[in-house]
Each structure stands twice: as C-alpha cells, then as structure tokens.
Amino acid sequence: MTHFLPEKQLWDWSGPSYKKCTTKKKGRKIFYKCIERGDESLCVGDSAVFLSTETDQPYIGKIDGFWESYASMNVRVKWYYHPVETVGCPDSLPCIDGALFEACHFDENDIQTISHKCQVLSLDEYRTKLDSTGGDSTDLYYLAGQYDHINRKIHLEPDLVPLVEAGEN
C-alpha cells in the first residue's frame, strides 16, 4: 500500500490531542478528533473517499478514529460497500449508482490514504441534493442499508423497502 501514498504528508492533525484510559500496554496512542489539509477538514463521523486503483468504484468509509503511534498517523475506518460488491442487492434499488451499504468491516490505515471528504445521506436528502446540483453526484452517496459481508446478507433502510418492492428507480 505504501506505493499509493503521497511522498509528502498532506493531512495534518487539527485540534487538541487526548489519550484514552486503557489497561492495555500495546503502545502509546495519542488520539485526535480531526485532521486538516489546507481548507479541508475531516472529523470522526465524517465519510471519506480513500485512495484506490479502481476509479469507477472508489473505496468509501466512515471515519471511526484518528491516532498517532510511534510517529505514524492512522485512521480507523468503517467501510461502505457499493451494490456491485455485495451479494443479493436488489436490481430495483433506486439511484443504484449512488447507493452504499454500511458494513461492520473495520480497517486501520495510514491517514495519507484518505483522498477527500464525501457525503453519505439518506435517499431523500440525496435526491434533494442531486436536484439542487443539477444532477452532479460527485462525492455524493446515499445509505441504502447494511451489508453483512461475512453472511452475505443485505438489510435495506426502512424507507427503501417499499420502493424496492414496487420496483421504483
């Protein structure tokens, strides 16, 4: 993965640091709530696009935590899956290109693998935002449901169930 990382550090810490009380002695972690790069900032809870060789299906994740340990900058990310990456996604899913499924799949990566911020909204918010931007869906997605990648089960968001059953796109 290191060959994907930029040569110089782009993201830097933003705001105060803190330490968590823990009985584990696995190293010294210093936590942060936000990072910044120029005018752009990302905080825990935000969604982001991560560096990928796949341009048509970028890696999208929700930031779960930031920390520094032994001079390395790290992020814990909870991944979203695109419909094509799932098993059992209904064909009648509305706005399928903007749909994402939240998974219980976490990873820890170098902070510099974060490309930029994106938005993951409800379907109604997604449609409203699309209308206001003239259909520009760049870095705009909606949460279609949850995906259990181990058992290969999809659970649709409650507001999507009637739309999928009716075959609305």
C-alpha positions in Angstrom: 0.0 0.0 0.0 2.9 2.4 0.6 3.4 2.8 -3.2 0.0 4.6 -3.2 0.9 7.1 -0.5 2.0 10.6 -1.5 5.7 11.5 -1.0 4.9 14.3 1.4 2.3 14.3 4.2 -0.8 16.0 3.1 -3.0 15.6 6.1 -2.1 17.1 9.5 -3.6 17.0 12.9 -6.3 19.6 13.8 -7.3 20.5 17.3 -6.2 19.2 20.7 -5.0 15.6 21.3 -6.1 13.3 24.0 -5.2 9.9 25.5 -7.7 7.2 26.3 -7.5 5.4 29.7 -6.7 1.7 29.0 -5.2 -1.2 30.8 -3.5 -2.4 27.6 0.2 -1.6 27.3 0.4 -2.1 23.5 2.0 1.2 22.8 1.3 4.9 23.2 -1.6 6.2 21.2 -2.4 9.8 21.0 -5.9 10.4 19.6 -7.3 13.3 17.6 -10.9 14.2 16.6 -10.0 15.9 13.3 -7.4 16.3 10.6 -6.9 19.1 8.0 -5.3 19.7 4.7 -5.4 23.3 3.5 -9.0 24.5 3.9 -10.4 20.9 4.0 -11.0 19.2 7.3 -12.2 15.7 8.3 -13.6 14.7 11.7 -14.6 11.4 13.3 -18.0 10.5 12.0 -17.4 12.1 8.5 -17.3 9.9 5.4 -14.4 10.0 3.0 -13.1 8.6 -0.3 -9.9 6.6 0.1 -7.1 6.1 -2.5 -7.8 3.3 -4.8 -6.7 1.9 -8.2 -10.4 1.5 -9.0 -11.7 4.8 -10.3 -15.3 3.7 -11.0 -15.8 2.1 -7.6 -13.8 4.2 -5.1 -13.3 3.0 -1.5 -15.7 4.9 0.7 -15.6 4.7 4.5 -16.8 6.4 7.7 -14.1 7.7 9.9 -14.2 6.0 13.3 -11.0 7.4 14.8 -7.6 9.1 14.3 -4.5 8.5 16.3 -0.7 8.8 16.2 1.5 6.0 17.4 5.3 5.9 17.1 5.2 8.8 14.6 2.7 7.2 12.3 -0.7 8.8 11.6 -3.5 6.3 11.5 -7.3 6.2 10.8 -9.8 3.6 11.8 -12.4 3.3 9.1 -15.8 1.5 8.8 -16.3 0.6 5.2 -19.2 1.1 2.9 -19.9 -1.4 0.0 -21.1 -0.5 -3.4 -24.1 -2.6 -4.7 -21.8 -4.4 -7.2 -19.6 -5.5 -4.3 -22.5 -7.2 -2.4 -24.3 -10.5 -2.8 -28.1 -10.2 -3.0 -28.5 -6.5 -3.9 -31.9 -5.9 -5.4 -31.9 -4.8 -9.1 -34.7 -2.4 -8.4 -32.7 -0.3 -5.9 -33.4 3.4 -6.6 -30.4 5.5 -7.9 -28.2 2.5 -7.8 -25.1 4.4 -8.8 -25.3 6.5 -5.6 -26.2 3.6 -3.2 -23.9 2.4 -0.5 -24.3 -0.3 2.2 -22.7 0.1 5.6 -20.7 -2.9 6.8 -19.4 -4.0 10.1 -16.0 -4.2 8.4 -13.3 -2.0 10.0 -9.7 -1.4 9.0 -6.8 0.6 10.2 -4.9 2.6 7.5 -2.4 5.3 7.2 -4.1 8.7 7.2 -2.5 9.6 3.9 -4.7 7.0 2.2 -7.6 9.4 2.6 -8.3 11.2 -0.7 -11.1 13.6 0.3 -14.4 14.1 2.1 -17.7 12.9 0.7 -21.3 12.8 1.8 -23.4 9.7 2.6 -27.0 10.9 3.1 -30.5 9.4 3.3 -32.2 8.7 0.0 -34.5 11.8 0.4 -31.5 14.0 1.2 -29.6 12.5 -1.7 -32.4 13.2 -4.2 -32.8 16.8 -2.9 -29.1 17.4 -3.2 -29.0 16.0 -6.7 -31.8 18.3 -7.7 -30.0 21.3 -6.3 -26.7 20.5 -8.0 -28.3 19.8 -11.4 -27.6 16.1 -11.2 -24.0 16.3 -10.2 -23.4 13.3 -8.0 -19.7 13.7 -7.5 -18.8 12.6 -3.9 -22.4 12.2 -3.1 -23.9 8.9 -2.0 -26.9 7.6 0.0 -27.2 4.9 2.6 -29.2 2.0 1.1 -28.8 -0.2 4.1 -26.4 -2.5 6.0 -24.4 -5.4 4.5 -23.1 -8.3 6.5 -20.1 -9.3 4.3 -19.5 -12.5 6.3 -23.0 -13.9 6.0 -23.7 -12.1 2.7 -27.0 -10.5 3.9 -28.4 -7.2 3.0 -30.7 -5.2 5.3 -32.4 -2.3 3.4 -33.1 1.0 5.1 -36.8 1.0 6.1 -37.7 3.8 3.7 -36.3 1.8 0.8 -38.2 -1.4 1.3 -41.5 -0.2 -0.3 -39.6 1.4 -3.2 -37.7 -1.8 -3.9 -40.8 -3.9 -3.7 -42.6 -1.5 -6.1 -39.6 -1.6 -8.5 -39.2 2.2 -8.3 -36.0 3.6 -9.7 
